[in-house]
Amino acid sequence: MTNRFDPSALRGLAVRGVTLGAVVAAFIAFAHLGAVAALGALGVAIMIYASTRPARRGDFSYAAASAIVIPDWLGFVLIGFFLSVPLWVSDAASGGGGVHPSAWVLWPMAVFCCVIPYVGWRSESFALTLAPNALCLRRGWRAYSLPYAEIDCVRPWRRDLPRWMRGLVPFLLATAHPGPAGAVTIARPRQGIELVVKGQSGLVIETDALCPPGSKLLLELRAKGIDLCAPGNTSGPLNSWQQGDG
């Protein structure tokens, strides 16, 4: 298996940076210039984002709405809100100038929320192509080429939240934080497949929101002569795969 740097994915990061800047400008303009200016800046953000959406690549990619667009815009809105609120409060309290002390709390939250559009970028950069002799995968800024002859077998992959995080639910409820407690409770494990590579670490492909679904990918790999690992060499349930679940 070989992997190399793929600079084409950096374009997606640049687009998100420009779009985020326009969204933040819209939030700030709402307080200083009014709703019309804010809507104008938001319209620019939407135009930039929509006009630069790349075409679908590869035989398999992730669903645009659920895996890319929704995480992107959720992140843009949260970041813009958390960055702007200290400025709004400061203007209301002192008539302009300075930054409200709430920035010490809200601005780090804005930085943390950058993870959300990063997830959208990672999903957008994903492209899996089943070439005649090798599996070609682009993800993030890496491009992989894995000859089928180097794949020993394929097995289900599953990753849940850490147990300590699940254990925080009673504490969150006891301290009147039902929102985070509910989010942890309903969070479902990530699922996918792991390609077991001879003499190297495995290659994981998450199948949530994959188009076509993971069952189609499994059938394509079987057609290339790659079978499921032996029962003692699996890390997840096999019945969902055999029934064609994604």
DRENMAR-237365 format. One line per 8 residues: number of its first residue (from 0); for each residue x, y, z of N, C-alpha, C, O, CB. Coordinates in steps of 0.1 Angstrom, whole numbers, plus 5000, padded with zeros to 4 digits. Glycine has a CB too. Example, Ala and Ser with C-alpha at 12.3 -4.5 7.8 and 13.67 -1.06 7.14 Angstrom:
0> 5132:4943:5078:5123:4955:5078:5132:4967:5078:5142:4967:5085:5113:4955:5090 | 5128:4978:5071:5137:4989:5071:5129:5000:5079:5134:5011:5080:5141:4994:5057 .
***
This chain:
0> 5008:4988:5000:5000:5000:5000:5009:5012:5000:5019:5013:5008:4990:5000:5012 | 5006:5022:4992:5013:5034:4991:5003:5046:4995:4991:5045:4992:5019:5037:4977 | 5008:5056:5001:5000:5068:5003:5009:5081:5001:5021:5081:5004:4994:5068:5017 | 5002:5091:4995:5009:5103:4992:5001:5115:4995:4989:5114:4998:5013:5103:4977 | 5007:5127:4995:5000:5139:4998:4992:5143:4986:4996:5143:4975:5010:5150:5002 | 4979:5147:4989:4969:5151:4979:4966:5165:4981:4957:5168:4989:4957:5141:4979 | 4972:5175:4974:4969:5189:4976:4955:5193:4972:4951:5204:4976:4979:5197:4969 | 4948:5185:4964:4935:5190:4959:4925:5192:4970:4916:5200:4969:4930:5180:4949 .
8> 4926:5184:4981:4917:5185:4992:4918:5198:4999:4909:5202:5006:4919:5174:5001 | 4929:5205:4998:4931:5218:5005:4922:5229:5000:4919:5238:5007:4946:5222:5004 | 4917:5227:4988:4908:5237:4982:4895:5237:4991:4890:5248:4993:4904:5233:4968 | 4891:5226:4995:4879:5225:5004:4881:5233:5017:4871:5239:5022:4875:5211:5007 | 4893:5232:5023:4895:5240:5035:4895:5255:5032:4890:5262:5040:4909:5236:5041 | 4901:5259:5021:4901:5273:5017:4886:5278:5015:4883:5289:5020:4909:5275:5005 | 4878:5270:5009:4864:5274:5006:4857:5276:5020:4849:5285:5021:4857:5264:4997 | 4859:5266:5029:4852:5267:5042:4857:5279:5050:4850:5285:5057:4855:5254:5050 .
16> 4870:5282:5048:4875:5294:5055:4869:5307:5050:4865:5316:5058:4890:5295:5054 | 4868:5308:5037:4861:5320:5031:4847:5321:5035:4841:5332:5039:4863:5321:5016 | 4840:5310:5034:4825:5309:5037:4823:5313:5052:4814:5320:5055:4820:5295:5034 | 4831:5307:5061:4830:5310:5075:4832:5325:5077:4825:5331:5086:4840:5302:5083 | 4842:5331:5071:4844:5345:5072:4832:5354:5069:4829:5363:5076:4856:5350:5064 | 4825:5350:5058:4813:5357:5054:4802:5355:5064:4794:5364:5067:4809:5352:5040 | 4801:5343:5070:4790:5340:5080:4793:5348:5092:4784:5354:5098:4790:5325:5083 | 4806:5349:5097:4809:5357:5109:4806:5372:5106:4801:5379:5115:4824:5355:5113 .
24> 4809:5376:5094:4806:5390:5090:4791:5393:5091:4787:5404:5095:4812:5393:5076 | 4783:5383:5087:4769:5384:5088:4764:5386:5102:4755:5394:5105:4762:5372:5081 | 4769:5378:5111:4765:5379:5125:4769:5393:5131:4762:5399:5138:4772:5368:5133 | 4781:5397:5128:4786:5410:5133:4778:5422:5127:4774:5431:5134:4801:5412:5130 | 4775:5420:5114:4768:5431:5107:4754:5432:5112:4748:5443:5112:4767:5428:5092 | 4748:5421:5117:4734:5422:5123:4733:5432:5134:4723:5439:5135:4730:5408:5127 | 4743:5432:5142:4743:5441:5154:4747:5456:5150:4741:5465:5156:4752:5436:5165 | 4755:5457:5140:4760:5471:5137:4753:5477:5126:4751:5490:5126:4775:5470:5135 .
32> 4750:5469:5116:4744:5475:5103:4730:5471:5100:4724:5477:5091:4753:5471:5092 | 4725:5462:5108:4711:5458:5106:4709:5445:5098:4718:5439:5094:4704:5469:5099 | 4696:5441:5097:4693:5428:5092:4696:5427:5077:4700:5417:5072:4678:5425:5094 | 4694:5438:5070:4696:5438:5055:4711:5435:5052:4714:5427:5043:4692:5452:5049 | 4720:5442:5059:4734:5439:5057:4738:5425:5061:4746:5419:5054:4743:5449:5065 | 4732:5420:5072:4735:5407:5076:4730:5396:5066:4737:5387:5063:4728:5404:5089 | 4718:5399:5060:4713:5389:5050:4722:5390:5037:4723:5380:5031:4698:5393:5047 | 4727:5402:5034:4736:5403:5023:4748:5395:5024:4753:5388:5015:4739:5417:5020 .
40> 4754:5396:5036:4767:5388:5039:4764:5373:5039:4772:5366:5034:4773:5393:5052 | 4752:5370:5044:4749:5356:5045:4746:5350:5030:4750:5339:5027:4736:5353:5053 | 4740:5359:5022:4738:5355:5008:4751:5353:5001:4752:5343:4993:4730:5365:5001 | 4761:5361:5004:4775:5359:4998:4781:5346:5002:4787:5339:4994:4784:5371:5002 | 4779:5343:5015:4784:5330:5021:4778:5318:5014:4785:5309:5010:4782:5329:5036 | 4765:5319:5012:4758:5308:5005:4762:5306:4991:4764:5295:4986:4742:5310:5006 | 4764:5318:4984:4768:5317:4970:4782:5312:4968:4784:5303:4960:4767:5332:4964 | 4791:5316:4977:4805:5310:4977:4804:5295:4979:4811:5288:4972:4814:5317:4987 .
48> 4797:5291:4989:4797:5277:4992:4791:5268:4981:4796:5258:4977:4789:5275:5006 | 4779:5273:4976:4772:5265:4966:4779:5265:4953:4779:5254:4946:4758:5271:4964 | 4786:5276:4949:4792:5276:4936:4805:5268:4936:4811:5266:4925:4795:5290:4932 | 4811:5265:4947:4823:5258:4948:4822:5243:4952:4832:5237:4954:4833:5265:4957 | 4810:5238:4953:4808:5224:4957:4814:5216:4946:4810:5217:4934:4793:5221:4959 | 4823:5206:4949:4829:5198:4939:4819:5187:4934:4809:5183:4941:4841:5191:4944 | 4821:5182:4922:4813:5171:4917:4817:5158:4924:4828:5157:4929:4816:5170:4901 | 4808:5149:4924:4810:5136:4930:4821:5129:4924:4822:5129:4911:4797:5127:4930 .
56> 4830:5124:4932:4842:5117:4927:4842:5102:4931:4836:5099:4941:4855:5123:4932 | 4848:5094:4923:4850:5080:4927:4837:5071:4925:4826:5076:4922:4855:5079:4940 | 4839:5058:4928:4828:5049:4928:4819:5050:4940:4807:5047:4940:4833:5035:4926 | 4826:5054:4951:4819:5055:4964:4823:5069:4970:4834:5073:4970:4822:5043:4974 | 4813:5076:4976:4815:5088:4983:4804:5090:4994:4796:5081:4995:4815:5101:4973 | 4805:5101:5001:4795:5102:5012:4783:5111:5008:4785:5120:4999:4802:5108:5025 | 4772:5109:5013:4760:5116:5010:4762:5131:5013:4767:5135:5024:4747:5111:5018 | 4759:5139:5003:4762:5154:5004:4755:5160:5016:4761:5168:5024:4759:5161:4991 .
64> 4742:5158:5017:4734:5165:5027:4738:5161:5041:4741:5170:5049:4719:5162:5025 | 4737:5149:5045:4739:5144:5059:4753:5144:5063:4756:5147:5075:4733:5131:5061 | 4763:5142:5054:4777:5140:5058:4785:5153:5056:4796:5154:5061:4783:5129:5051 | 4780:5162:5047:4788:5173:5043:4781:5186:5046:4786:5194:5054:4792:5172:5028 | 4770:5189:5039:4764:5202:5040:4759:5205:5054:4761:5216:5059:4752:5203:5030 | 4752:5196:5061:4747:5199:5074:4758:5201:5084:4757:5211:5092:4738:5187:5079 | 4768:5192:5085:4779:5196:5094:4786:5209:5091:4789:5216:5100:4790:5185:5094 | 4788:5212:5078:4794:5225:5075:4786:5236:5081:4792:5245:5088:4796:5226:5060 .
72> 4774:5237:5077:4766:5249:5081:4762:5249:5096:4761:5260:5102:4753:5249:5073 | 4761:5238:5102:4760:5238:5117:4772:5244:5123:4771:5252:5132:4758:5223:5122 | 4784:5240:5118:4796:5246:5123:4797:5261:5121:4801:5268:5129:4808:5239:5118 | 4794:5265:5108:4795:5279:5105:4786:5288:5114:4790:5298:5119:4791:5281:5090 | 4774:5283:5116:4764:5291:5125:4769:5291:5139:4769:5302:5145:4750:5285:5124 | 4773:5280:5145:4778:5280:5159:4790:5288:5161:4791:5296:5170:4780:5265:5163 | 4800:5287:5151:4812:5295:5153:4809:5310:5152:4813:5318:5160:4822:5291:5142 | 4800:5314:5142:4797:5328:5140:4789:5333:5153:4792:5344:5157:4788:5330:5128 .
80> 4781:5325:5158:4773:5329:5170:4782:5331:5182:4781:5342:5189:4762:5319:5173 | 4791:5321:5185:4799:5322:5197:4809:5334:5195:4813:5340:5205:4806:5309:5199 | 4814:5336:5183:4824:5347:5181:4817:5361:5183:4823:5370:5188:4830:5347:5168 | 4804:5362:5179:4797:5375:5178:4791:5379:5191:4790:5391:5194:4787:5374:5168 | 4786:5370:5199:4779:5373:5211:4786:5382:5221:4781:5392:5225:4775:5361:5219 | 4799:5380:5224:4807:5390:5232:4807:5404:5226:4807:5413:5234:4821:5385:5235 | 4807:5405:5213:4807:5418:5207:4794:5425:5208:4792:5437:5211:4811:5417:5192 | 4783:5417:5206:4769:5422:5208:4767:5427:5222:4762:5438:5224:4759:5411:5204 .
88> 4771:5419:5232:4768:5423:5246:4777:5435:5250:4772:5444:5257:4772:5411:5255 | 4789:5436:5245:4797:5447:5248:4791:5460:5242:4791:5470:5249:4811:5445:5242 | 4786:5459:5230:4780:5471:5224:4768:5476:5231:4766:5487:5233:4777:5468:5209 | 4760:5466:5236:4748:5469:5243:4751:5475:5257:4743:5484:5261:4739:5457:5244 | 4761:5470:5263:4764:5475:5277:4772:5488:5277:4769:5496:5286:4772:5464:5284 | 4781:5490:5267:4789:5502:5268:4788:5511:5256:4794:5522:5256:4803:5498:5270 | 4779:5508:5247:4777:5516:5235:4789:5515:5225:4790:5524:5217:4776:5530:5239 | 4796:5504:5226:4807:5502:5216:4821:5502:5222:4823:5509:5232:4806:5512:5205 .
96> 4830:5494:5216:4843:5494:5221:4845:5483:5232:4836:5481:5240:4847:5507:5227 | 4857:5477:5231:4860:5466:5241:4853:5453:5238:4845:5452:5228:4856:5471:5254 | 4856:5443:5245:4851:5430:5244:4845:5425:5257:4852:5427:5267:4861:5420:5238 | 4834:5420:5257:4827:5415:5269:4835:5403:5275:4840:5395:5267:4813:5411:5267 | 4836:5402:5288:4843:5391:5294:4838:5377:5291:4845:5367:5292:4843:5392:5309 | 4826:5376:5286:4821:5363:5281:4829:5357:5270:4828:5345:5267:4806:5365:5277 | 4837:5365:5264:4846:5360:5253:4855:5349:5258:4859:5340:5250:4854:5371:5247 | 4859:5350:5271:4868:5340:5276:4861:5326:5276:4868:5316:5275:4872:5343:5291 .
104> 4848:5325:5276:4841:5313:5275:4837:5309:5261:4839:5298:5256:4829:5313:5285 | 4831:5319:5254:4825:5317:5241:4835:5315:5230:4833:5307:5221:4815:5328:5238 | 4846:5323:5230:4855:5321:5219:4862:5308:5219:4864:5302:5208:4865:5332:5220 | 4866:5302:5230:4871:5288:5230:4861:5278:5225:4864:5269:5218:4876:5284:5244 | 4848:5281:5228:4838:5272:5223:4837:5273:5207:4834:5263:5201:4824:5276:5229 | 4839:5286:5202:4839:5287:5188:4851:5280:5182:4849:5273:5171:4840:5302:5184 | 4862:5280:5188:4874:5272:5183:4871:5257:5183:4874:5250:5173:4887:5275:5191 | 4865:5253:5194:4861:5239:5195:4851:5235:5183:4852:5224:5178:4855:5235:5208 .
112> 4842:5243:5180:4832:5240:5170:4838:5240:5156:4831:5235:5146:4821:5251:5170 | 4851:5244:5154:4857:5242:5141:4858:5228:5137:4860:5224:5125:4871:5249:5141 | 4857:5219:5147:4858:5204:5144:4846:5200:5135:4847:5191:5127:4857:5196:5157 | 4835:5207:5136:4823:5203:5129:4824:5205:5114:4822:5195:5107:4810:5211:5134 | 4828:5217:5109:4831:5218:5094:4843:5209:5090:4844:5206:5078:4832:5232:5090 | 4852:5207:5099:4863:5198:5096:4858:5184:5092:4863:5178:5083:4873:5197:5107 | 4848:5180:5099:4842:5167:5096:4836:5167:5082:4837:5157:5075:4831:5163:5107 | 4829:5178:5079:4823:5180:5066:4833:5179:5055:4832:5173:5044:4815:5192:5065 .
120> 4845:5186:5058:4856:5186:5048:4861:5172:5046:4864:5168:5034:4867:5196:5052 | 4863:5165:5057:4869:5151:5055:4859:5142:5047:4863:5134:5039:4871:5145:5069 | 4846:5144:5049:4836:5136:5042:4836:5140:5027:4835:5132:5018:4822:5138:5048 | 4837:5153:5024:4837:5158:5011:4850:5153:5003:4849:5150:4991:4837:5173:5010 | 4861:5152:5010:4874:5148:5003:4874:5133:5001:4883:5129:4993:4885:5152:5012 | 4865:5126:5007:4865:5111:5005:4861:5107:4991:4851:5112:4986:4856:5104:5016 | 4869:5099:4985:4865:5093:4972:4872:5079:4971:4884:5078:4972:4869:5102:4960 | 4864:5069:4969:4869:5055:4967:4866:5050:4953:4855:5050:4949:4862:5046:4978 .
128> 4877:5046:4947:4876:5040:4933:4881:5026:4933:4892:5024:4938:4883:5049:4923 | 4874:5017:4927:4878:5003:4926:4884:5001:4912:4877:4998:4903:4867:4993:4929 | 4897:5004:4911:4904:5002:4898:4905:4987:4895:4903:4979:4904:4917:5009:4898 | 4909:4984:4883:4911:4969:4879:4920:4962:4888:4918:4950:4891:4916:4968:4865 | 4931:4968:4893:4941:4961:4901:4943:4966:4915:4951:4960:4923:4954:4961:4894 | 4937:4977:4918:4939:4983:4931:4928:4991:4936:4920:4996:4928:4952:4992:4931 | 4927:4993:4949:4917:5001:4955:4923:5015:4957:4934:5016:4963:4911:4996:4969 | 4917:5025:4952:4923:5039:4953:4914:5047:4962:4902:5049:4959:4924:5046:4938 .
136> 4920:5053:4972:4912:5060:4982:4918:5074:4984:4930:5075:4986:4911:5053:4995 | 4909:5084:4984:4913:5098:4987:4905:5102:5000:4893:5100:5000:4911:5108:4976 | 4913:5107:5010:4906:5111:5023:4915:5121:5029:4927:5119:5032:4904:5098:5032 | 4909:5133:5032:4917:5143:5037:4927:5148:5027:4924:5149:5015:4924:5139:5051 | 4939:5150:5032:4950:5153:5022:4959:5141:5019:4971:5143:5015:4958:5165:5028 | 4954:5129:5020:4961:5117:5017:4954:5110:5006:4942:5109:5005:4963:5108:5029 | 4962:5104:4997:4957:5095:4987:4964:5081:4988:4976:5081:4988:4959:5101:4972 | 4956:5071:4989:4961:5057:4991:4959:5049:4978:4949:5051:4971:4954:5051:5003 .
144> 4968:5040:4975:4966:5030:4965:4970:5017:4971:4981:5014:4975:4976:5033:4952 | 4960:5008:4971:4961:4995:4978:4958:4984:4968:4947:4981:4965:4952:4994:4990 | 4968:4977:4963:4966:4965:4954:4957:4955:4961:4959:4952:4973:4979:4959:4949 | 4948:4949:4953:4940:4939:4959:4948:4927:4964:4944:4920:4974:4930:4934:4949 | 4959:4924:4958:4967:4913:4962:4973:4914:4976:4977:4905:4983:4979:4911:4952 | 4973:4927:4981:4978:4930:4995:4968:4929:5005:4971:4930:5017:4985:4943:4995 | 4955:4928:5001:4944:4927:5011:4941:4913:5015:4938:4904:5006:4931:4934:5005 | 4943:4910:5028:4941:4896:5032:4926:4893:5033:4922:4882:5028:4948:4894:5046 .
152> 4918:4901:5039:4904:4899:5041:4897:4912:5045:4904:4922:5047:4901:4888:5051 | 4884:4912:5047:4877:4924:5051:4868:4920:5063:4862:4909:5063:4868:4930:5040 | 4867:4929:5073:4859:4926:5085:4852:4938:5089:4856:4950:5087:4868:4921:5096 | 4840:4937:5096:4833:4948:5101:4841:4956:5111:4849:4950:5118:4819:4944:5107 | 4839:4969:5111:4845:4978:5121:4835:4986:5128:4825:4990:5122:4856:4987:5113 | 4837:4988:5141:4827:4995:5149:4835:5003:5160:4844:4998:5166:4817:4985:5156 | 4831:5016:5162:4837:5024:5172:4827:5032:5179:4819:5040:5174:4847:5034:5165 | 4826:5029:5192:4816:5036:5201:4823:5047:5209:4835:5048:5209:4809:5026:5210 .
160> 4815:5055:5216:4821:5065:5225:4828:5058:5236:4825:5046:5240:4810:5074:5231 | 4838:5064:5242:4845:5058:5253:4836:5055:5265:4826:5063:5267:4857:5066:5258 | 4838:5045:5273:4829:5041:5284:4829:5052:5294:4818:5055:5300:4834:5028:5291 | 4840:5059:5296:4840:5070:5306:4830:5081:5302:4824:5088:5310:4854:5076:5308 | 4829:5083:5289:4820:5094:5284:4805:5089:5286:4797:5098:5290:4822:5097:5269 | 4802:5077:5284:4789:5072:5287:4786:5073:5302:4775:5075:5306:4787:5057:5282 | 4796:5071:5310:4794:5071:5324:4792:5085:5330:4788:5087:5341:4806:5066:5331 | 4794:5095:5321:4791:5109:5326:4776:5113:5326:4773:5123:5331:4799:5119:5317 .
168> 4768:5104:5320:4754:5108:5318:4747:5110:5332:4741:5121:5333:4747:5096:5311 | 4749:5102:5342:4742:5105:5355:4747:5118:5361:4739:5125:5367:4745:5093:5365 | 4760:5120:5360:4766:5133:5365:4760:5145:5358:4756:5155:5364:4781:5133:5364 | 4759:5144:5345:4753:5156:5337:4739:5158:5341:4734:5169:5342:4754:5153:5322 | 4731:5147:5343:4717:5149:5347:4716:5155:5361:4707:5163:5363:4710:5135:5346 | 4725:5150:5370:4725:5155:5383:4728:5170:5384:4724:5177:5394:4734:5147:5392 | 4736:5175:5375:4741:5188:5375:4733:5197:5366:4737:5208:5362:4756:5189:5372 | 4721:5192:5362:4711:5200:5353:4717:5203:5340:4716:5215:5335:4708:5213:5361 .
176> 4723:5193:5333:4728:5195:5319:4721:5184:5311:4728:5175:5306:4743:5194:5319 | 4708:5185:5309:4701:5174:5301:4705:5174:5287:4704:5163:5281:4686:5176:5303 | 4708:5185:5281:4712:5186:5266:4724:5177:5263:4723:5168:5255:4715:5200:5262 | 4735:5180:5270:4747:5171:5267:4745:5156:5271:4749:5147:5265:4759:5176:5275 | 4737:5154:5282:4734:5141:5286:4726:5133:5275:4729:5122:5272:4726:5140:5299 | 4716:5140:5269:4709:5134:5259:4717:5131:5246:4715:5121:5240:4697:5143:5255 | 4726:5141:5243:4735:5139:5232:4743:5126:5233:4745:5118:5224:4743:5151:5229 | 4749:5125:5245:4757:5113:5248:4749:5100:5247:4753:5090:5242:4765:5114:5261 .
184> 4737:5101:5253:4728:5089:5253:4724:5084:5239:4724:5072:5237:4716:5092:5261 | 4721:5093:5230:4716:5089:5217:4727:5087:5207:4724:5083:5196:4706:5099:5212 | 4739:5091:5210:4750:5089:5201:4752:5075:5197:4753:5066:5206:4763:5095:5207 | 4752:5072:5185:4753:5058:5181:4767:5055:5176:4774:5064:5171:4743:5054:5170 | 4771:5042:5177:4785:5039:5172:4787:5041:5157:4778:5040:5150:4788:5024:5176 | 4799:5045:5154:4803:5046:5140:4806:5032:5135:4812:5024:5142:4815:5055:5138 | 4802:5030:5122:4803:5016:5116:4810:5017:5103:4810:5028:5096:4790:5009:5115 | 4817:5006:5099:4824:5006:5086:4830:4992:5084:4826:4982:5090:4834:5017:5086 .
192> 4840:4992:5076:4848:4980:5073:4862:4983:5075:4867:4994:5073:4845:4974:5059 | 4870:4972:5078:4884:4973:5080:4890:4964:5070:4887:4952:5070:4889:4970:5094 | 4899:4969:5061:4906:4961:5052:4919:4956:5059:4927:4964:5062:4909:4968:5038 | 4920:4943:5061:4932:4937:5067:4943:4936:5057:4942:4928:5047:4929:4924:5074 | 4953:4944:5058:4964:4944:5048:4976:4936:5053:4979:4936:5065:4969:4959:5046 | 4981:4928:5044:4992:4919:5047:5005:4927:5052:5010:4935:5044:4996:4910:5035 | 5009:4924:5064:5022:4930:5069:5021:4945:5072:5031:4951:5075:5032:4929:5058 | 5009:4951:5072:5007:4965:5075:4995:4967:5084:4987:4958:5085:5006:4974:5062 .
200> 4993:4979:5089:4981:4982:5096:4969:4982:5087:4970:4985:5075:4982:4995:5104 | 4957:4980:5092:4945:4979:5084:4941:4993:5080:4945:5003:5085:4934:4973:5092 | 4932:4993:5070:4926:5005:5064:4911:5005:5067:4904:4996:5062:4929:5007:5049 | 4907:5015:5075:4893:5016:5079:4885:5025:5069:4890:5036:5066:4891:5021:5093 | 4873:5020:5065:4864:5028:5057:4851:5029:5064:4844:5019:5065:4863:5023:5042 | 4847:5041:5069:4834:5042:5075:4823:5042:5065:4824:5048:5054:4833:5055:5084 | 4812:5034:5068:4802:5032:5058:4789:5040:5062:4779:5039:5054:4798:5018:5057 | 4788:5047:5073:4777:5055:5076:4776:5066:5065:4786:5073:5063:4778:5061:5090 .
208> 4764:5068:5059:4762:5078:5049:4770:5075:5036:4771:5084:5028:4765:5091:5054 | 4775:5063:5034:4783:5060:5022:4773:5058:5011:4762:5051:5012:4791:5048:5024 | 4776:5063:4999:4768:5061:4987:4776:5056:4975:4786:5062:4971:4761:5075:4983 | 4773:5045:4970:4763:5035:4974:4766:5029:4988:4777:5032:4993:4762:5023:4963 | 4757:5022:4994:4759:5017:5008:4770:5007:5009:4775:5002:4999:4746:5012:5013 | 4774:5005:5022:4785:4996:5025:4783:4982:5020:4792:4975:5017:4787:4995:5039 | 4770:4977:5019:4767:4964:5014:4772:4962:4999:4777:4952:4995:4753:4960:5015 | 4770:4973:4992:4774:4973:4978:4790:4972:4977:4795:4965:4968:4769:4986:4971 .
216> 4796:4980:4986:4811:4979:4986:4816:4965:4989:4826:4960:4983:4817:4989:4996 | 4809:4959:4999:4813:4945:5002:4812:4936:4991:4820:4927:4988:4805:4940:5014 | 4801:4937:4983:4799:4928:4971:4809:4931:4961:4814:4922:4955:4785:4931:4966 | 4813:4943:4959:4823:4947:4949:4837:4941:4953:4844:4936:4945:4825:4962:4947 | 4840:4941:4966:4852:4935:4971:4852:4920:4969:4863:4914:4966:4855:4939:4985 | 4841:4914:4972:4840:4900:4970:4842:4896:4955:4848:4886:4952:4826:4894:4975 | 4837:4904:4946:4839:4902:4932:4854:4903:4928:4858:4897:4918:4831:4912:4924 | 4862:4910:4936:4876:4911:4934:4884:4900:4941:4896:4900:4940:4881:4925:4939 .
224> 4877:4891:4947:4883:4880:4954:4887:4882:4968:4895:4875:4974:4895:4876:4947 | 4881:4893:4974:4884:4896:4989:4872:4892:4997:4861:4897:4995:4887:4911:4990 | 4874:4882:5006:4863:4877:5014:4863:4882:5028:4872:4889:5032:4863:4862:5014 | 4852:4879:5035:4852:4883:5049:4862:4875:5057:4865:4863:5053:4838:4880:5055 | 4868:4881:5067:4877:4874:5076:4870:4862:5082:4858:4861:5084:4883:4883:5086 | 4878:4852:5086:4873:4841:5094:4866:4846:5106:4870:4856:5112:4884:4831:5097 | 4856:4838:5112:4849:4843:5123:4857:4847:5135:4854:4856:5142:4839:4832:5128 | 4868:4840:5137:4877:4844:5148:4885:4856:5146:4892:4860:5155:4886:4832:5151 .
232> 4884:4862:5134:4892:4874:5131:4884:4886:5127:4888:4894:5120:4901:4870:5119 | 4872:4886:5133:4863:4897:5131:4861:4906:5143:4864:4901:5154:4849:4892:5126 | 4857:4918:5141:4856:4927:5153:4842:4933:5153:4840:4943:5160:4866:4939:5151 | 4832:4927:5147:4819:4932:5147:4809:4922:5142:4813:4912:5137:4818:4945:5139 | 4796:4925:5142:4786:4915:5138:4786:4913:5123:4788:4923:5115:4772:4920:5142 | 4784:4901:5118:4784:4898:5104:4770:4898:5098:4768:4899:5086:4791:4885:5101 | 4760:4896:5106:4746:4894:5101:4741:4906:5093:4734:4904:5083:4737:4890:5112 | 4745:4918:5098:4740:4930:5091:4746:4931:5077:4740:4936:5067:4743:4943:5099 .
240> 4758:4927:5076:4765:4927:5062:4758:4917:5053:4755:4920:5041:4780:4924:5064 | 4756:4905:5058:4750:4894:5050:4736:4898:5046:4731:4893:5036:4750:4881:5057 | 4729:4906:5054:4715:4910:5050:4715:4922:5042:4704:4927:5037:4707:4912:5063 | 4726:4928:5039:4727:4940:5030:4725:4953:5036:4722:4963:5029:4717:4938:5019 | 4726:4954:5049:4725:4967:5056:4738:4975:5053:4749:4970:5051:4724:4966:5071 | 4736:4989:5052:4748:4997:5049:4756:5000:5060:4767:5007:5059:4743:5011:5044 .
***
